[in-house]
């Protein structure tokens, strides 16, 4: 089994902004350790979620987050690791946010479920973000709601995969589907989700 990416959900509880000086210093040390570990294990992508409790809500928070990562950026390049940020920004704002880092190793993670929950158009998002998207979470959510079984929410997978083909995306598709009831084992759930995604991959 090869691990291609790590998702740092721990930074949702104590984000890399709006935190105490003590928590921030501790988290930056954890991030530095993870980047070095990624290099040793040949893991290319380190994801930081900026959604839900870690969502950036103001210009000040945005500037604080960018500033707090400045000393980390050279370490990314040195170790050939990409920081993929997952955000609830609308696509143009998200692209502008990433470009403010002025660093090719700070890129985007795209989440089909979160975008569906926010009512975003996947065709518009993928076209605007383009090559900045380096990995993708496959998930389904109701608009304004929580995660549900793939195909039972408002994610437009037909349009999504059709647009992926148009932008020649070749990165990972990471299954993040909802856990199903006790009638199916985790293995059976994964098999069902893989089959669901493969029908679109084969089509497009």
N, C-alpha and C positions, 0 to 999 in steps of 0.2 A: 504494500500500500504506500503510495506516494502522497505526501501532504503538500498541497500547492499554496494554501493560504491559512492564515489564523485570523479569527474574528475576535476582537478584544471587547467583548461585552462588559468586562469589568469596568471599562471607562464610561459606561452609561450611568453607573451608580455614583462614581466620582469622576466627572468629566475633566478634560484637560483645560478647562476654563471655569470661571465662577466657583473656584475651589479655594480653600485656605492655602496659604503658602506651604504649610507642612504637607498637605495632601498632594499639591501640585508637584513639589520636589520628589515626593515618593513615587508618584505616577510616572514622572519623566524618567526616573531611574528604571522603573519597570519597563517602560517603552524602549529605553536604550538596551536593556538586557534582552528583550524580545527581538530587536533588530539584529543584535549579534548572534542570537540563537538561530534566527532564520537563516543567516548566512552559513552557519555551521551545518544546518540540516538541509540546505539548498531549498528553502521555502521562499518563494518569490514575493508573495503579497501579504501584507499586514493590514487588516481592515479596522478602521475606527468608526463606530456608528455615531452619527450626530443626529439622532432621531429620538422621539419620545422624551424621556427625562433628560437626555443629553442634547436636545434640539437647541440650535443657536437662534435666539429670538431678537437680537439687536445688533446694531453696528459695533457697539462696544464689545459685545461678546465675540463677535466675528474677529475684530482686531486683536482681542486678547488671545484667542485660540491661535491665530497666525503667529503672533509674537512669541507665544510660549513654545512653539515648535521650531523656532529659528535655529537653535543650537543642535537640533536633532537632524536637520536636513543634510548636512555633510556626511553624517553617519549612514544615511540611506544610500547615497551614491557610492560611498566607500564599500559597502556590503552588497551592492547591487540588489537592494530590496525596495519594493514600491509600497508606498503608503496609500491604500485605497480608502477614500472617505465615502461614507454612506450618509446622505443628507436628505432632508425633506424640502429643500429649496426647490422652487420651480426651475426648469432647465437653464434658462439664460442666466439667472442669478447664480446657480450652482457652477456653471462654467466660468463666470466672472470670478467667483470665489476661489476656485482652483487655480486660475491664472494669476491671482494675487501672490501666490507662493513663489511664482517664477522659478519653478523647479520641476523638471521632467519626471521626477520620482514621486510626485504627489499627484494622484490620479483619482478616478471615480469608481465606486461600486454602484451598481444599479440593482434595485430591488423591485420586482414586478408587483408584489403585494402591497408594499408601501405606496408605490405610485398609484395603484388602483384605489387604495384607501383615500388618497388625496385628490382623486379625480383627474389626474394628469393624463395627457394623451401620449401613449408610448411611442408613436411614430414621430411626434414632435420632439420628445425627449431624446430619443436615440439619434435622430438626425442632428440635433444641436450639439449633443455631447460627443458623438462620434468616437474618435480614437482615444478620447480621454477615459472611456469605459474599459476597464481591464478585467473585471470579473462581475458575475451576475448572480444574484439570489433568485431562485425560482420559488415564488410563494404566491398565494392567492388570499385576498382580503375583500370583504364587502366595503363599499364606499363609506368611509367614516366609521368602519367597524374593525373587528379583530380578524386574525388569521383563520382561514377555513380550508377544507380539503381542496386540492387543485381541481379547478373546473367548476367549483361551487360558489366562487366569489365574482368580483367585477373586473378581474384582470382580463384584458382582451389578448389572449395568447395567440390568436390567429394574426392579428395586426402586429403584435410584438415580434413573433418569429419571422414574419414576412419582412419587417423592417430590419431585423438582425441580418438577414440575407442581403439586403440592399446595401448595408454599410460594411459588409464583409467581415463581420465579427468572428473571431476565432479563439476567444478566451474560454474560460471555464463557465459551466452552468452548475450552480451549487444548489442542490435541493434543500429548501427550507420550509417544506410543506407542514401543515398542521398535523400534530399527532392524532391518529384516529382512535376510535373506541377500542375497548378490550377484546373485540371479536377478531381483530387482526394483530399479529405480532409486529414489532418494529421492522423485522425483515420483510414481511409481507407488504407492509405499508410502503417501504422503499421500492420494492419491486413494482407495485402499482404506480407509484409516482414516476419511476424511471420509464415505464411503458407510456405513461401520459405524455411525458416530455419528448420521448423518442419519436412519437408519431409526427410531431411538428418538425423535429430535426430532420427526419427522413423526407418530409414534404418540402422543406425549404433549404 
